[in-house]
Amino acid sequence: MCLESVFCARPLHEQVAGAIRRAIAEGECRPGDRLPSARELSEALDVNVNTVLRGLRGLRDEGLLEFRRGRGVTVAESAGQRSGLQIRVHELVTGAARLGYSRADLIEMIRGMP
């Protein structure tokens, strides 16, 4: 068994969020578009609805999604501008973790840049 696969497997909620993040970045989901319900997404992705909700909340916290009572989950108006940068930051954090660097290590590296 490869140790990399054991230590670098991404949690399901991050995989769900990554799939939605890519759909936004590639223009499949545009600002203002409404996403399917968490239940519909969980059935389509064959994962627990709580896993989907955790991924959606993470994207909301990143500013890519908006939760509106009665209207469901929509792609934020600012998502088009943020998604490219957000994807690169996520890749940086993930890649650094694979190399054994923590987020604190990355922050220190960034602070040290001119």
Residue pairs with C-beta under 8 A, 6 or more apart in sequence:
4 98
8 97
8 98
10 18
10 94
12 47
12 51
12 55
13 51
13 52
13 54
13 55
13 58
14 55
14 58
15 55
16 41
16 45
16 47
16 51
16 52
16 54
16 55
16 56
17 55
17 56
17 58
17 59
18 90
19 45
20 29
20 35
20 55
20 56
20 59
20 64
20 65
21 59
21 64
21 83
21 86
21 87
21 90
22 87
23 29
24 30
24 64
24 75
24 79
24 80
24 83
25 83
25 84
25 87
29 35
29 75
30 75
30 80
31 75
31 76
31 77
31 78
31 79
31 80
32 74
32 75
32 77
33 74
33 75
34 71
34 72
34 73
34 74
35 41
35 56
35 65
35 72
35 73
35 74
35 75
36 44
37 72
38 49
38 52
38 53
38 56
38 73
39 49
41 52
42 48
42 49
42 51
42 52
45 52
56 65
56 67
56 73
59 65
60 66
60 67
60 73
62 82
62 86
63 76
63 78
63 79
63 82
63 86
64 75
64 76
64 79
64 82
64 83
64 86
65 73
65 74
65 75
65 76
65 79
66 73
66 74
66 75
66 76
67 73
68 74
76 82
92 106
93 103
93 106
96 102
96 103
96 105
96 106
